[in-house]
Amino acid sequence: MIEDELTSLIQQGYQAIGELEFATTTHGFRLFHSDDRNSLSEARVYRCVTDARELAKYDRSGNYRPLKGAPNLSRGWVLELADLNSLKQALDLFYPGALGAFLAYRRGETKRVPFRETLNRQTGMYRIAQKITTSEAEELIRTHCVSEEKCLRTILWQIEPNHSANFLPDSKSNPAFDQTGRGRCALPFLCLESCNLAVAAARRVVKKSTT
């Protein structure tokens, strides 16, 4: 069961994911923003798993967060959770599918979809994105997906099939690297296929180059 695997990960020292950290308490688990680690006594307390959905929805300025991997989670809260299943559910609400993808990756069961394959599936107004060149796509991903400002996901796919992802810094494609730069023992939020925002950005690159 995935809860057993999560227990094993915690025993191995994993205590963080993305901008979050979690800790075992006498009553279950505590989940909070990493930057609030030393000020939890001042944080607003939540105790319902579904509160994670609202906490993940808006950034620090109260704006909607369309990208779950963006490094802009709100601060000043702590989520008190009764058991391991509640922790798993909360992690899935903050970083959808991250835990399952990492466990599948460790078992060698993940499928990585090249950016070109994703683009070739596009239809309608996004079909034009297929015309992006490899060099344009590499530059786009380097700037569009940078961890420090854009997205904390660890990219495992390539631009073209059967080509390495050497256009990225080694750290960006390394599941063992904490994308926040904090050096924690963190569960990675793996990116196995480019998101819709990257596809939309590719469309803008092509339209700009053809006008």
C-alpha positions as CSV (number, residue, x, y, z in Angstrom):
1,M,0.0,0.0,0.0
2,I,1.2,3.5,-0.7
3,E,0.8,4.4,3.0
4,D,3.3,1.7,3.8
5,E,5.7,3.1,1.2
6,L,5.3,6.6,2.6
7,T,6.1,5.3,6.1
8,S,9.3,3.8,4.7
9,L,10.2,7.1,3.1
10,I,9.7,9.0,6.3
11,Q,11.9,6.4,8.1
12,Q,14.5,6.9,5.5
13,G,14.6,10.6,6.4
14,Y,12.3,12.2,3.9
15,Q,10.6,15.2,5.6
16,A,9.9,17.7,2.8
17,I,8.4,18.1,-0.7
18,G,8.5,21.3,-2.7
19,E,8.1,24.3,-0.3
20,L,6.6,22.0,2.4
21,E,8.0,20.2,5.4
22,F,6.2,17.7,7.6
23,A,7.0,16.3,11.0
24,T,5.6,13.5,13.2
25,T,3.8,14.7,16.4
26,T,2.2,12.9,19.3
27,H,-1.2,13.3,17.6
28,G,-0.2,12.5,14.0
29,F,1.6,14.8,11.6
30,R,2.2,18.5,11.1
31,L,2.5,20.0,7.6
32,F,3.8,23.6,7.1
33,H,5.7,25.9,4.8
34,S,9.5,25.5,5.1
35,D,10.0,29.2,5.7
36,D,7.7,29.0,8.7
37,R,9.7,26.3,10.5
38,N,10.8,28.6,13.3
39,S,7.6,30.5,13.7
40,L,4.9,27.8,13.8
41,S,3.6,29.1,17.2
42,E,2.4,32.2,15.3
43,A,0.8,30.3,12.4
44,R,-2.9,29.8,11.9
45,V,-3.9,26.2,12.6
46,Y,-5.9,24.0,10.2
47,R,-7.0,20.5,11.0
48,C,-9.1,19.3,8.0
49,V,-7.3,17.6,5.1
50,T,-9.4,19.5,2.5
51,D,-8.1,22.8,3.9
52,A,-4.9,21.9,1.9
53,R,-6.9,22.5,-1.3
54,E,-7.6,26.1,-0.4
55,L,-4.1,26.7,0.9
56,A,-2.6,25.4,-2.3
57,K,-5.0,27.4,-4.5
58,Y,-3.7,31.0,-3.9
59,D,-0.2,32.5,-3.7
60,R,1.2,34.9,-1.1
61,S,-0.5,37.8,-2.7
62,G,-3.9,36.1,-2.8
63,N,-3.7,35.4,-6.6
64,Y,-4.8,32.0,-8.1
65,R,-1.9,29.5,-8.6
66,P,-2.5,27.8,-12.0
67,L,0.8,25.9,-11.6
68,K,1.1,23.6,-8.6
69,G,4.9,23.4,-8.9
70,A,5.3,27.2,-8.7
71,P,7.5,28.3,-5.7
72,N,4.9,30.8,-4.4
73,L,2.8,28.9,-1.7
74,S,1.2,31.1,0.9
75,R,2.8,31.2,4.4
76,G,1.6,31.6,8.0
77,W,-0.3,28.3,8.4
78,V,0.2,24.8,9.9
79,L,-1.9,21.8,9.0
80,E,-2.4,19.3,11.9
81,L,-3.2,15.9,10.5
82,A,-4.5,12.9,12.4
83,D,-2.8,10.0,10.6
84,L,-0.6,8.9,7.7
85,N,-3.5,8.7,5.2
86,S,-4.4,12.3,6.0
87,L,-0.8,13.3,5.3
88,K,-0.8,11.5,2.0
89,Q,-4.1,13.2,0.9
90,A,-2.8,16.6,1.9
91,L,0.5,16.1,0.0
92,D,-1.6,15.1,-3.1
93,L,-3.6,18.3,-2.8
94,F,-0.5,20.5,-2.7
95,Y,1.5,18.5,-5.2
96,P,-0.9,16.3,-7.2
97,G,0.5,12.9,-8.1
98,A,4.0,13.7,-6.7
99,L,4.2,10.8,-4.2
100,G,2.8,8.2,-6.6
101,A,5.1,9.3,-9.4
102,F,8.2,9.1,-7.2
103,L,7.3,5.7,-6.0
104,A,6.7,4.5,-9.6
105,Y,10.1,6.1,-10.5
106,R,11.9,4.1,-7.8
107,R,10.3,1.0,-9.1
108,G,11.3,1.8,-12.7
109,E,7.7,2.1,-13.9
110,T,7.5,5.7,-15.1
111,K,7.0,6.8,-18.7
112,R,8.7,10.0,-19.8
113,V,7.0,11.8,-22.7
114,P,9.3,13.9,-24.9
115,F,8.3,17.5,-25.4
116,R,8.0,16.9,-29.2
117,E,5.6,14.1,-28.7
118,T,3.4,16.3,-26.5
119,L,3.5,19.1,-29.1
120,N,2.6,16.7,-31.9
121,R,-0.6,15.8,-30.1
122,Q,-1.8,19.4,-30.1
123,T,-4.8,20.5,-32.2
124,G,-6.7,23.7,-32.9
125,M,-5.0,26.9,-31.9
126,Y,-2.1,25.0,-30.3
127,R,-1.1,23.0,-33.4
128,I,1.3,25.8,-34.5
129,A,3.4,25.0,-31.4
130,Q,4.6,21.9,-33.3
131,K,6.8,24.2,-35.4
132,I,9.1,25.2,-32.6
133,T,12.7,24.3,-33.3
134,T,14.7,22.1,-30.9
135,S,17.0,25.0,-30.0
136,E,14.0,27.3,-29.4
137,A,12.4,24.6,-27.2
138,E,15.5,24.1,-25.2
139,E,15.8,27.8,-24.5
140,L,12.1,28.0,-23.7
141,I,12.3,25.2,-21.1
142,R,15.5,26.6,-19.6
143,T,13.8,29.9,-18.8
144,H,10.1,28.8,-18.4
145,C,10.8,26.0,-15.9
146,V,13.6,27.4,-13.8
147,S,13.2,26.3,-10.2
148,E,14.1,29.5,-8.5
149,E,11.3,31.5,-10.1
150,K,8.9,29.3,-12.1
151,C,8.5,25.6,-11.2
152,L,10.0,23.2,-8.6
153,R,9.3,20.1,-10.6
154,T,12.3,17.9,-11.5
155,I,12.2,17.4,-15.3
156,L,12.8,13.9,-16.6
157,W,11.7,14.2,-20.2
158,Q,13.7,15.3,-23.3
159,I,12.8,17.7,-26.1
160,E,13.2,15.1,-28.8
161,P,12.8,11.3,-28.4
162,N,16.0,9.4,-27.6
163,H,17.9,12.6,-26.9
164,S,19.3,13.4,-23.5
165,A,18.1,16.3,-21.4
166,N,21.6,17.9,-21.3
167,F,20.2,21.3,-22.2
168,L,19.2,21.6,-18.5
169,P,21.4,22.1,-15.5
170,D,22.2,18.7,-13.9
171,S,20.3,19.6,-10.8
172,K,17.0,20.3,-12.7
173,S,16.9,16.7,-13.8
174,N,18.2,15.1,-10.6
175,P,15.5,13.6,-8.4
176,A,17.9,13.6,-5.5
177,F,18.3,17.4,-5.6
178,D,16.1,19.6,-3.5
179,Q,14.8,22.1,-6.1
180,T,14.3,24.8,-3.5
181,G,18.0,24.9,-2.9
182,R,17.6,24.3,0.8
183,G,19.5,20.9,0.7
184,R,16.8,19.0,2.5
185,C,16.0,15.3,2.2
186,A,13.0,16.1,0.0
187,L,10.6,14.0,-2.1
188,P,10.9,15.3,-5.7
189,F,7.9,16.6,-7.6
190,L,8.7,14.7,-10.9
191,C,7.8,16.1,-14.3
192,L,7.3,13.2,-16.7
193,E,5.5,15.3,-19.4
194,S,5.5,19.0,-20.1
195,C,2.5,20.9,-18.8
196,N,-0.1,22.9,-20.8
197,L,1.6,26.1,-19.8
198,A,4.8,25.0,-21.5
199,V,2.8,24.1,-24.6
200,A,1.1,27.6,-24.6
201,A,4.5,29.2,-24.2
202,A,5.8,27.2,-27.2
203,R,2.9,28.5,-29.2
204,R,3.8,32.1,-28.3
205,V,7.5,31.5,-29.4
206,V,6.4,30.2,-32.8
207,K,3.9,33.0,-33.4
208,K,6.5,35.6,-32.4
209,S,9.0,34.1,-34.8
210,T,6.5,34.0,-37.7
211,T,5.2,37.6,-37.4
